[in-house]
Amino acid sequence: MLIRNYSEKTKKRIMRLVDNPFSVSPIRAILRMLRDIPNDESSTMSITTRIDDASRYLASWKTQFSVQDLSAPVSSKNANSIAINTALLEDIVRFCNERGLKPVIVIPPMSQELSSALTPDFRENYIFRLVRNAQEAGAIFLNYMDDLRFCACELYKDTYLLNKTGQIVFSQQLINDLNLIEEGCK
């Protein structure tokens, strides 16, 4: 077996679910179908809703990463995790460079309500320091976090995730930027 602790019995059970989802779990299959129906993305959130949504994201991230204050110094626990992740990212960049690949780190756009809540200290301590080390190892960094080309509320599902229109606009811009980088490397 290629995957550890993965039996033929498990494979058969999963394939039965894949091949005939209604017979295994009809309620779950219906819920998945409903979730896959595209929703109307033409409506946008009110400013109050966007601010509340940004607050929910921040609260979730603070809990997830054990951060109390976005302007506070990095805790020793987080400093250790950042050091490990920085070394890992540098290894990935070196691995790519050794094979003639050009790694690119991209921070996607987010709404102004969300990006403005990320303090300069937080950005430096939790994002830019890590990215700077990867850049020194040879990675290219594209930061769209505060990019005004993506500030329109109509481009977002919520304050963090782009909707289909936003995804298309961002993808086109990213492709253009990557093409410019490639032309500059020639």
Rosetta blueprint (number, residue, H / E / L):
1 M L
2 L L
3 I L
4 R L
5 N L
6 Y L
7 S L
8 E H
9 K H
10 T H
11 K H
12 K H
13 R H
14 I H
15 M H
16 R H
17 L H
18 V H
19 D H
20 N L
21 P H
22 F H
23 S H
24 V H
25 S L
26 P H
27 I H
28 R H
29 A H
30 I H
31 L H
32 R H
33 M H
34 L H
35 R H
36 D H
37 I L
38 P L
39 N L
40 D L
41 E L
42 S L
43 S L
44 T L
45 M L
46 S L
47 I H
48 T H
49 T H
50 R H
51 I H
52 D H
53 D H
54 A H
55 S H
56 R H
57 Y H
58 L H
59 A H
60 S H
61 W H
62 K H
63 T H
64 Q H
65 F L
66 S L
67 V L
68 Q L
69 D L
70 L L
71 S L
72 A L
73 P L
74 V L
75 S L
76 S H
77 K H
78 N H
79 A H
80 N H
81 S H
82 I H
83 A H
84 I H
85 N H
86 T H
87 A H
88 L H
89 L H
90 E H
91 D H
92 I H
93 V H
94 R H
95 F H
96 C H
97 N H
98 E H
99 R L
100 G L
101 L L
102 K L
103 P L
104 V E
105 I E
106 V E
107 I E
108 P L
109 P L
110 M L
111 S L
112 Q H
113 E H
114 L H
115 S H
116 S L
117 A L
118 L L
119 T L
120 P H
121 D H
122 F H
123 R H
124 E H
125 N H
126 Y H
127 I H
128 F H
129 R H
130 L H
131 V H
132 R H
133 N H
134 A H
135 Q H
136 E H
137 A L
138 G L
139 A L
140 I E
141 F E
142 L E
143 N E
144 Y L
145 M L
146 D L
147 D L
148 L H
149 R H
150 F H
151 C L
152 A L
153 C H
154 E H
155 L H
156 Y E
157 K L
158 D L
159 T L
160 Y L
161 L L
162 L E
163 N L
164 K H
165 T H
166 G H
167 Q H
168 I H
169 V H
170 F H
171 S H
172 Q H
173 Q H
174 L H
175 I H
176 N H
177 D H
178 L H
179 N H
180 L H
181 I H
182 E H
183 E H
184 G H
185 C H
186 K L
